[in-house]
Amino acid sequence: MTASPTEGRERPVPDSWLDTYTRAAHRAAKLPKGWIGYLFEAVKGQGVMVTGRVVTQAISRGPNKGEPNFRTADPATERKVFVSNKAAEAQRRRDTRPVSVPPSGGKA
């Protein structure tokens, strides 16, 4: 019996818009590793103000098991970062770009 090409591989889980804004905030400002946005406030017509902290522990039980535990996050690492609509759209394009396509000008 032969294994199918997708057997044993997980399908990629699409990220939420929260993850997109968190990654865009990391690009906009020098943030420590593990910094995750938890409060997203719209700035009318301009973008989103992302507030986050460094999270080192995950929730260990219950329906949210494995999710970041912001109750144990370090308050000293809290930062607010503005992410413009333009920066968020650029991050969305980077996230959806096919991985297997070689960069322009390169030989296949």
Secondary structure, DSSP 8 states (H G I E B T S, - for coil): ----TTTT--------HHHHHHHHHHHHS---TTEEEEEEEEETTTEEEEEEEE---B--SSTTTTSB-GGGSEEEEEEEEEEEHHHHHHHHHHHHS-SSS--TTS--
